[in-house]
Amino acid sequence: MAGVRHVWVRPAFVPSELPGLVLDWRSGEKGWEGLVSYADRDGRIVTEWLPAANLRPVVSAPQTGSAYG
């Protein structure tokens, strides 16, 4: 796994996904982990290693430079 990407983060004990940014990847004892920065529900910036299973890539349409797509 490589690259920086925007993801949806599912932190432990949070019932919803939060937008985040993967900064780095590493292979851990239980599989791949991403170093992710995201704003928690109180607006604080959190940076932590999370299992890849807790991350979902953001899929979006290409940006065309127009406000109308």
TORLO-514142 format. One record per atom (N, C-alpha, C): x, y, z; atom name. Coordinates in pm, whole numbers, plus 50000, padded with zeros to 5 digits. Each point is the difference from the previous one (the first is absolute). Last residue first. Layout:
N
rec xx = X	yy = Y	zz = Z	at = CA
...
This chain:
69
rec xx = 48039	yy = 52067	zz = 48754	at = N
rec xx = 50048	yy = 49866	zz = 49968	at = CA
rec xx = 50053	yy = 49992	zz = 49864	at = C
rec xx = 49840	yy = 50401	zz = 50229	at = N
rec xx = 49888	yy = 49915	zz = 49959	at = CA
rec xx = 50044	yy = 49860	zz = 49957	at = C
rec xx = 50294	yy = 50367	zz = 50123	at = N
rec xx = 49914	yy = 49980	zz = 50117	at = CA
rec xx = 49884	yy = 49906	zz = 49970	at = C
rec xx = 50480	yy = 49974	zz = 49747	at = N
rec xx = 49872	yy = 50070	zz = 49993	at = CA
rec xx = 49920	yy = 49972	zz = 50126	at = C
rec xx = 50425	yy = 49799	zz = 49897	at = N
rec xx = 50024	yy = 50143	zz = 50007	at = CA
rec xx = 49874	yy = 50082	zz = 49993	at = C
rec xx = 50057	yy = 49511	zz = 50020	at = N
rec xx = 50013	yy = 50054	zz = 49865	at = CA
rec xx = 50029	yy = 50149	zz = 49998	at = C
rec xx = 50054	yy = 49526	zz = 50329	at = N
rec xx = 49975	yy = 50143	zz = 50002	at = CA
rec xx = 50026	yy = 50057	zz = 49861	at = C
rec xx = 49837	yy = 49480	zz = 50121	at = N
rec xx = 50113	yy = 50088	zz = 49970	at = CA
rec xx = 49958	yy = 50147	zz = 50003	at = C
rec xx = 49733	yy = 49659	zz = 50311	at = N
rec xx = 50015	yy = 50025	zz = 49858	at = CA
rec xx = 50120	yy = 50091	zz = 49975	at = C
rec xx = 49993	yy = 49675	zz = 50432	at = N
rec xx = 49933	yy = 50118	zz = 49949	at = CA
rec xx = 50024	yy = 50013	zz = 49850	at = C
rec xx = 50073	yy = 49683	zz = 50487	at = N
rec xx = 49987	yy = 49990	zz = 49855	at = CA
rec xx = 49923	yy = 50122	zz = 49952	at = C
rec xx = 50307	yy = 49835	zz = 50450	at = N
rec xx = 49898	yy = 50093	zz = 49951	at = CA
rec xx = 50001	yy = 49988	zz = 49848	at = C
rec xx = 50157	yy = 49596	zz = 50348	at = N
rec xx = 50037	yy = 50107	zz = 49907	at = CA
rec xx = 49880	yy = 50087	zz = 49963	at = C
rec xx = 50062	yy = 49748	zz = 50473	at = N
rec xx = 49933	yy = 49975	zz = 49872	at = CA
rec xx = 50034	yy = 50114	zz = 49905	at = C
rec xx = 50161	yy = 49749	zz = 50510	at = N
rec xx = 50013	yy = 50107	zz = 49901	at = CA
rec xx = 49929	yy = 49960	zz = 49871	at = C
rec xx = 50075	yy = 49718	zz = 50391	at = N
rec xx = 49926	yy = 50116	zz = 50052	at = CA
rec xx = 50002	yy = 50118	zz = 49904	at = C
rec xx = 50241	yy = 49591	zz = 49920	at = N
rec xx = 49858	yy = 49964	zz = 50002	at = CA
rec xx = 49914	yy = 50115	zz = 50051	at = C
rec xx = 50479	yy = 50017	zz = 50005	at = N
rec xx = 49946	yy = 50030	zz = 49868	at = CA
rec xx = 49850	yy = 49969	zz = 49994	at = C
rec xx = 50219	yy = 50129	zz = 50473	at = N
rec xx = 49999	yy = 49888	zz = 49906	at = CA
rec xx = 49936	yy = 50040	zz = 49868	at = C
rec xx = 50245	yy = 50378	zz = 50288	at = N
rec xx = 49876	yy = 49922	zz = 50004	at = CA
rec xx = 50010	yy = 49884	zz = 49903	at = C
rec xx = 50304	yy = 50422	zz = 50271	at = N
rec xx = 50006	yy = 49881	zz = 49915	at = CA
rec xx = 49870	yy = 49923	zz = 50018	at = C
rec xx = 50027	yy = 50546	zz = 50067	at = N
rec xx = 50027	yy = 49871	zz = 50064	at = CA
rec xx = 50009	yy = 49890	zz = 49895	at = C
rec xx = 49877	yy = 50556	zz = 50123	at = N
rec xx = 50087	yy = 49925	zz = 49909	at = CA
rec xx = 50037	yy = 49871	zz = 50071	at = C
rec xx = 49612	yy = 50433	zz = 50036	at = N
rec xx = 50057	yy = 49877	zz = 50056	at = CA
rec xx = 50088	yy = 49938	zz = 49892	at = C
rec xx = 49738	yy = 50500	zz = 50132	at = N
rec xx = 50072	yy = 49922	zz = 49901	at = CA
rec xx = 50070	yy = 49884	zz = 50070	at = C
rec xx = 49529	yy = 50256	zz = 50154	at = N
rec xx = 50144	yy = 49987	zz = 50026	at = CA
rec xx = 50063	yy = 49915	zz = 49890	at = C
rec xx = 49520	yy = 50104	zz = 50054	at = N
rec xx = 50079	yy = 50092	zz = 49919	at = CA
rec xx = 50150	yy = 49994	zz = 50026	at = C
rec xx = 49627	yy = 49720	zz = 50175	at = N
rec xx = 50012	yy = 50126	zz = 50075	at = CA
rec xx = 50086	yy = 50102	zz = 49926	at = C
rec xx = 49928	yy = 49554	zz = 49836	at = N
rec xx = 49868	yy = 50062	zz = 50007	at = CA
rec xx = 49999	yy = 50131	zz = 50079	at = C
rec xx = 50460	yy = 49863	zz = 49761	at = N
rec xx = 49902	yy = 49922	zz = 50075	at = CA
rec xx = 49869	yy = 50079	zz = 50012	at = C
rec xx = 50381	yy = 50011	zz = 49604	at = N
rec xx = 49941	yy = 50083	zz = 50105	at = CA
rec xx = 49895	yy = 49916	zz = 50072	at = C
rec xx = 50462	yy = 49811	zz = 49751	at = N
rec xx = 49858	yy = 50031	zz = 49980	at = CA
rec xx = 49954	yy = 50089	zz = 50114	at = C
rec xx = 50451	yy = 49698	zz = 49766	at = N
rec xx = 49960	yy = 50122	zz = 50070	at = CA
rec xx = 49855	yy = 50028	zz = 49967	at = C
rec xx = 50338	yy = 49531	zz = 49989	at = N
rec xx = 49889	yy = 50081	zz = 49952	at = CA
rec xx = 49982	yy = 50123	zz = 50087	at = C
rec xx = 50315	yy = 49548	zz = 49850	at = N
rec xx = 50015	yy = 50115	zz = 50089	at = CA
rec xx = 49904	yy = 50105	zz = 49946	at = C
rec xx = 49945	yy = 49453	zz = 49936	at = N
rec xx = 50022	yy = 50132	zz = 49942	at = CA
rec xx = 50018	yy = 50104	zz = 50108	at = C
rec xx = 50068	yy = 49427	zz = 49926	at = N
rec xx = 49949	yy = 50111	zz = 50080	at = CA
rec xx = 50032	yy = 50130	zz = 49929	at = C
rec xx = 49979	yy = 49414	zz = 49899	at = N
rec xx = 50035	yy = 50138	zz = 49968	at = CA
rec xx = 49931	yy = 50100	zz = 50092	at = C
rec xx = 50066	yy = 49513	zz = 50205	at = N
rec xx = 49975	yy = 50044	zz = 49864	at = CA
rec xx = 50039	yy = 50146	zz = 49982	at = C
rec xx = 50054	yy = 49769	zz = 50417	at = N
rec xx = 49867	yy = 49952	zz = 49957	at = CA
rec xx = 49965	yy = 50046	zz = 49859	at = C
rec xx = 50419	yy = 50116	zz = 50208	at = N
rec xx = 49983	yy = 49859	zz = 50038	at = CA
rec xx = 49870	yy = 49942	zz = 49948	at = C
rec xx = 50174	yy = 50415	zz = 49722	at = N
rec xx = 50000	yy = 49969	zz = 50142	at = CA
rec xx = 49982	yy = 49852	zz = 50025	at = C
rec xx = 50166	yy = 50371	zz = 49598	at = N
rec xx = 49952	yy = 49864	zz = 50020	at = CA
rec xx = 50013	yy = 49968	zz = 50149	at = C
rec xx = 49919	yy = 50501	zz = 49765	at = N
rec xx = 50098	yy = 49906	zz = 50054	at = CA
rec xx = 49934	yy = 49863	zz = 50013	at = C
rec xx = 49940	yy = 50551	zz = 49772	at = N
rec xx = 49955	yy = 49862	zz = 50020	at = CA
rec xx = 50112	yy = 49920	zz = 50065	at = C
rec xx = 49829	yy = 50562	zz = 49954	at = N
rec xx = 50102	yy = 49896	zz = 49981	at = CA
rec xx = 49936	yy = 49864	zz = 50025	at = C
rec xx = 49742	yy = 50406	zz = 49991	at = N
rec xx = 50132	yy = 50060	zz = 49983	at = CA
rec xx = 50107	yy = 49897	zz = 49969	at = C
rec xx = 49431	yy = 50075	zz = 49953	at = N
rec xx = 50105	yy = 49903	zz = 50032	at = CA
rec xx = 50134	yy = 50063	zz = 49966	at = C
rec xx = 49518	yy = 50235	zz = 50135	at = N
rec xx = 50107	yy = 49997	zz = 49902	at = CA
rec xx = 50106	yy = 49902	zz = 50048	at = C
rec xx = 49423	yy = 50098	zz = 50088	at = N
rec xx = 50139	yy = 50002	zz = 50046	at = CA
rec xx = 50097	yy = 49994	zz = 49884	at = C
rec xx = 49432	yy = 50040	zz = 50193	at = N
rec xx = 50097	yy = 50017	zz = 49892	at = CA
rec xx = 50141	yy = 50009	zz = 50056	at = C
rec xx = 49605	yy = 49708	zz = 50235	at = N
rec xx = 50051	yy = 50137	zz = 49998	at = CA
rec xx = 50100	yy = 50014	zz = 49885	at = C
rec xx = 49553	yy = 49657	zz = 50175	at = N
rec xx = 50130	yy = 50017	zz = 49937	at = CA
rec xx = 50037	yy = 50148	zz = 49997	at = C
rec xx = 49685	yy = 49764	zz = 50391	at = N
rec xx = 49998	yy = 50048	zz = 49862	at = CA
rec xx = 50142	yy = 50010	zz = 49946	at = C
rec xx = 49884	yy = 49860	zz = 50458	at = N
rec xx = 49897	yy = 49937	zz = 49917	at = CA
rec xx = 49998	yy = 50047	zz = 49855	at = C
rec xx = 50400	yy = 49923	zz = 50383	at = N
rec xx = 49933	yy = 50114	zz = 49934	at = CA
rec xx = 49900	yy = 49942	zz = 49901	at = C
rec xx = 50322	yy = 49738	zz = 50267	at = N
rec xx = 49893	yy = 50054	zz = 50084	at = CA
rec xx = 49935	yy = 50127	zz = 49944	at = C
rec xx = 50455	yy = 49886	zz = 49775	at = N
rec xx = 49935	yy = 49913	zz = 50098	at = CA
rec xx = 49896	yy = 50079	zz = 50079	at = C
rec xx = 50108	yy = 50177	zz = 49508	at = N
rec xx = 50071	yy = 49983	zz = 50127	at = CA
rec xx = 49921	yy = 49908	zz = 50094	at = C
rec xx = 50007	yy = 50080	zz = 49466	at = N
rec xx = 49909	yy = 49946	zz = 50101	at = CA
rec xx = 50079	yy = 49977	zz = 50129	at = C
rec xx = 50050	yy = 50313	zz = 49511	at = N
rec xx = 50060	yy = 49936	zz = 50117	at = CA
rec xx = 49889	yy = 49952	zz = 50093	at = C
rec xx = 50089	yy = 50133	zz = 49450	at = N
rec xx = 49901	yy = 50006	zz = 50107	at = CA
rec xx = 50057	yy = 49916	zz = 50113	at = C
rec xx = 50320	yy = 50251	zz = 49626	at = N
rec xx = 49926	yy = 49881	zz = 50042	at = CA
rec xx = 49887	yy = 50038	zz = 50095	at = C
rec xx = 50423	yy = 50180	zz = 49624	at = N
rec xx = 49887	yy = 50039	zz = 50084	at = CA
rec xx = 49919	yy = 49874	zz = 50030	at = C
rec xx = 50541	yy = 49986	zz = 49894	at = N
rec xx = 49865	yy = 50003	zz = 49944	at = CA
rec xx = 49899	yy = 50047	zz = 50101	at = C
rec xx = 50561	yy = 49886	zz = 49847	at = N
rec xx = 49915	yy = 50078	zz = 50090	at = CA
rec xx = 49863	yy = 50006	zz = 49938	at = C
rec xx = 50392	yy = 49601	zz = 49920	at = N
rec xx = 49933	yy = 50123	zz = 49962	at = CA
rec xx = 49918	yy = 50064	zz = 50111	at = C
rec xx = 50103	yy = 49457	zz = 49933	at = N
rec xx = 50082	yy = 50121	zz = 49993	at = CA
rec xx = 49912	yy = 50120	zz = 49970	at = C
rec xx = 50042	yy = 49419	zz = 50111	at = N
rec xx = 49915	yy = 50117	zz = 50000	at = CA
rec xx = 50090	yy = 50123	zz = 50000	at = C
